[in-house]
Amino acid sequence: MEIRDDFRHKGLRNKLVQHLRGKGITDEAVLKAIGTVPRHLFMESSFIRFSYADKAFPIGAGQTISQPYTVAFQTQLLEVERFQKVLEVGTGSGYQTAVLLELGAIVYTIERQRELFLKTQSFLPLLGYKAYFFFGDGYEGLPAYAPFDRILVTAAADKIPQNLVLQLKPGGRMVVPVGNDKLQTMTLIEKITDEDIRITEHGTFSFVPMLPGRVS
């Protein structure tokens, strides 16, 4: 594919950033990352003209590229700091991965759909984004690489995945949409100590479901 990011695209990203600011996103680092990542390159060519609309779109394998507001909201809630070790469950298109990398995180990302895994693993480096890619069951996380400072789940879980909580460092934060296959509550898990967990809820969203035990 052609790697093209021109003044028109940058202008559309600036408009998107202002839109997100108007919807309550206040973290300037997150807004800068959204304003930097060329979202149009993560979408099928037939959707290019919609690439900076604040909407989710299909990316194949039954998955979607998340709405920019959702990406910004989850990322802001995660409070990523530079050089933190972040586990992303659900690589998808790689757009959220790129946003995390723009924030200076060290990203370990896992995807259960082989088609998306192979596509993103080869595509992100073309844009200069370097992450650690894994093919497997996101519910299991990556225990061999734990603990993580931050964990971000980009698919709907029917309950808080305890395997992932165990892989979170004390002082760490995990953001996961929890609910049924139609509507979920954005949930923040703060691991104060290994024994003390704080859970707060932050509005409703709609994600594709997380399917434990399945890779394809």
Buried (B, 14 or more C-beta within 10 A) or exposed (E): EEEEBEEEBEEBBEEBBEBBBEEEBEBEBBBEBBBBBBBBBBBEEEBEEEBBBEBBBBBEBEBBBBBBBBBBBBBBBBBBEEEBBBBBBBBBBBBBBBBBBBBEBBBBBBBBBEBBBEBBBEBBEEBEBEBBBBBEBBBBBBEEBBBBBBBBBBBBBEEBBEBBBEBBBEEBBBBBBBBEEEEBBBBBBBBEEEEEBEEEEBEEBBBBBBBBEEBE
